[in-house]
Amino acid sequence: MSDTRVVLGAPRVVLGAAALPEPDPRWLAAAERLPIDSIWHGGHLLPPSATGEAITRLALLTAWTERVRVGTAVLLLPLYHPVVVAKQLADLDSHSGGRVTAGVGVGGEYPDEFAAVGVPMAERGARTDESIEVLRALWAGKPVSHHGRFVGFDDVTLRPVRTPGGGMREGGPPIVVSGRKAPAQRRAAALGDGWMPYLVSPSGYRRSVEAITSHAAQLGRSLDGFEWCLFLYCSIRRDADRARADVASFLGSAYGDKPAAMLDRIAPAGTPEQVAARLQEYVDAGVRHIVISPAAAEDTLEVVTLAAEEVLPRLTVGSPV
């Protein structure tokens, strides 16, 4: 399998897609025939509607795809014990032939799910940082001891399942950090293999690139191989009015506090030509892996198809940011 990771200044842009509303084998089969590199899904433990959970959805993605990279967008890491997550992701990476990426975030949209699992909201950032350290230590494949603020164990070894495809990739799945605020940017710079914000404008993305790059330099950390992703809500239709109606309806209910003008800046909608112009602004700001999340209640494969076949070919990478 080829390595789909790209770096800032790379000669091309790659495209991913969110498998909305739920993983479906026919949808996934059709998506794999498109020129896309990745498919993603996330999930909550106790969402207000009957929707799935991130790890179980990821398991379906690994089982129902063959070619594309699959990832969580996102896994709310502080809600889980990191030893359990380490084993789950290691086994799924093994079964998928090394195609898993762990997109992680701190969550906080639904405080009840934190209370239900006994995790104080105020600890979610610190728990996420420690959990990333535990994942990497266990994926190293050697006996490890860890005594942190939230997790402790002595001389344990994680052994992923072995598969005909060769097992888990060396060092485990890459970890891409999601979020929008400064703590998430610092986490990406210090601990992540990539950065994947959401609901952000092109100018906001550019500022996040600058912040992450600066923080990594202060830490003496190279960002070679670091992946600059974007989880982008959008709608692409032949009918621009329908696309704009999609976004207004889809995000207006989920993010009702966002005025229409703000939604227009962070969730492109329109014809392929119009959306390509908007996405080029993100590419110019540093994005190299765009994950299209259809902001639509129906015909989501149409959005992804137009993105892959008519928007992606219009995107160009200039000089490194």
QUIGIUR-V869728 format. One line per field, one symbol per residue. phi: phi as a letter, one per 30 degrees, with the letter a starting at -180 (. if undefined). Layout:
BEGIN
phi = ???
END
This chain:
BEGIN
phi = .ddcdbbejddbccbbbcdcdbebddeddddddddccabbablcdbddbdbdcddddddddddcbbcddbacbbcdeddbdddddedddddddddciicdbcdbbcikdbedddddcicdedcdddddedddddedddddibebcbbcdcbbabhcbdcddcbedjidddiiddcccckbceedddddddbccabbdbhbdedddedddddddddddddicdcdidcccbccdabbbdcddddddeddddddddbddcdeddeddcbebldedddedddddddddkdbbccdcedadahdddddddddcbcedddbccded
END
